[in-house]
């Protein structure tokens, strides 16, 4: 029997936690529910989950900060739950790395549909992995464990540490748009200048190595006016 998909519910309202725990458990998920961000961080350290359902408005560390922490440190899908239905809240949440959001009060059936949709996308993204720690980038294979890039002929392609960090950042966040500032933060490349073309230049160099046609990139695509996205689904 397949292991149940694990979901971490973070909400300061006990009634909401109880309702979601019961509902999602009945749908076959393994649910852990906690009341705040501190407990959520501890829960993830003890047993990382596949999806986190995070309430935005909580005492102490809010849900947006927690979502950002999870996105930077775990390969976890994130859905934000908020009582605020403003464009700013949605945009900020998605820019911080959330995969989707629902607005309170919500119909549990809508939430379930969104959870299944996000998990399907995550599952397709994971299909890009060729065994543990090996990711296909265009015509190349990145080995995260050995920090090496291999071409179609299995010959190693030299990478600088910055180039590896850049590919690793994309590999950990497939099919998700990353702004230049996010790329700088994720690669911890503080010596890069966020307002010059350093990110663009490094991506252009990587494309010459991994893309079949660097002028028509299929693995690392430009999202005009926003940033870049590592695509694992052909034709996206």
N, C-alpha and C positions, 0 to 999 in steps of 0.2 A: 504494500500500500504506500502511495506517495506521501511524503511528509507534508503536513499542513503548512500553508503559507502563513508567516507570522506578521502580525500587525501590532504596532505600538500606538496606543491612544493616549494623547496628552491633553487633558482638559481639567480646569479647576472646579467644574461643576460635577458633583458626585452623581446627580441624576443622569447627566449626559454620559458619563463614563459607564454607569451601570447599563444604560439603554444600549450603548454601542457595543459593550462587551457581550451582552446577551444576544443582540441581533447578529453581530458578526460571527460569534461562536456557532450560532445556528446555521450560518452559511458555510461552515467548515473551516473557518480561519482559527489560528491559534492567537489569542488576544492577550496582551498585557496592557493594563490601564494604570496610568499614574496621574497625580494632580498638578505637577509642576515641572519646570524645565530641569531643575536639579535632579529630580528622581528619574527623569527621562534620560539624562546624560548617563546616570549610573546604570540604568537598565540596558542601554546600548553597549556599555562597556562589558556588562556581564553576558549579554546574549543579543548580538546585533539582529535586527529584524529586516524584513524585506520591504515593508512600507510603514511610514510614520504618518499618523493622522494628527495634525497639530492645531490646537486652538490658538488663534493669534493673540487674543487679549487675555493675559494671565498675570497675576501678581508676580513681582520679581522679574526674572528674565522673560521677555515676551516671546511669542511664537515665531516672529520673524527672525530674531536673533538665534533661536534654537534651530530653525530651519537652515540658516546659513552655516551654523556649526556642523549640522548633520551632513549637509551637502559637501563641505570641505573635507570631511573625515570618514564618511561611510558611503558605500555604493547602495544607497537606500532611496526608494521612491518616496515622494513627499506630497501629501495633500493638505492644504491649509483649510481650517474651518474658522469662519469669521462672521461676526454679527454686522460687519460693515460691508456695504455693497457699493463702494466708491471705486472709480477707475484707479485712483492713486494706490489704494490698498492692494488691488489686484496686480497692478503693474509692478509695485515694489516686491510683492511676494514672488511673482514669476521671475523677476530679475535676480532675486536671491537664490533661485534654483528650485522653487516648487514646481511640481509637475502638473498640478491642478489645484482648484479650490472649490469649496462649497460655502454657501451663505446660510447662516442660521436665520430662522428655523428651516430645516431641510427635511425632505422626505427620505427616510432610510433607503428606499428603493433607488432614488437618484444617487445617493452616496454609494451604494453598492455598484451601480453601473459605472460610476466614475472610478472606483477602486479597481474594478475588473479591466476597464480601459487602460488605466495607468499600468497595471501589472502586465497586460498584453504587450504594451509598448516596451516595457522593461525586458520582457521575455524575448522579444524580437531583437532588442539591442544586445542581449547576452549571446545571441546566436552568432555574433561576430567573433566571439572568443573561440579559439581553436585549441581547447584544452586550457588548463589552469595557467593564467598569466600570459597567454599568447593572443594577440589581437591583430586582425587583418586591417591594414591601412592601404587601400588601393591594391597595388601589385606587390606590396611588401607585408612582412610579418614583424610585429614588434613583440619582443620577449621582455616583459616587465621585470622578470626575476633577474635576468642577466644584463639588463639595460642595453640590449643589442637589437639592431634592425637588420632583417635579412631580405634579400631580393628574391625574385622568382626562381633563380638558380640556386637558392640557399646560400649564396655568398653574402658575407656580412658587409653591410654598408656603414661606413664610419659615421658616428654621431657625436656631436659635442654634448656636454652635460645640459646646456640650455635647450638644445634640440630635443633631447630625451625628455626633459621636464615638460616641454610643450606638448609632445605626443602623448605623454602619460596623462596630462591634464585633460586632453580630448578623450583618451581611452576610458577614463573614469566617468565621463559625462557624455555618452553617445547620444546623438539626435537631440542635442540641447544647444541652443544658441549661447555663445559666450562673448561678452563684450571684450574690448581690448583691456579695459581696466580689470575685469575678472580674470583674464588670462595672466596679466601681470601679477595679480594677487595669488592665484593658484600655483604659479611657477615660482613664487617668492623671488622674482627677479627685480629686486628693488633698484638695481643699477640701470634697468631699462627706463626709458623716458616715455610715459604714457601718452604724451601729446606729439611725439614724432612718429616716424614710420618704422620703428624697430620691430614691432610685432608683425607688421605686414611683410617686411623684408625677410624675416625668419620663416614665415609661413610660405612665402614664395620659394625660398630655397628648399624647404621640405617637399613642396609639391613637385619640384623637379626630380625628386628621388622616388616618391611614392605613387605619383599619378601616371597613368598611361599617357594622358595628354594634359600636361600642366596648364595649358591655356583653357582647357575645359575640365576643371577639377570635379571629381565625383566623390572623393573621400572627405576632403576638407573644403567645404563650400563657403563662399562669402555670402553673408546676409546683409544686403546693402543698408547702410546707415546704422547697423547694430553691431556686427562683429563676424564671428566665424562659427561653423558647426561641423562636427565630425559626423558624417552620415553613414549609417550601417545598412540602411534600406535602399536598394537601388531605385533610382527614379524619384527620390524625395527632393 
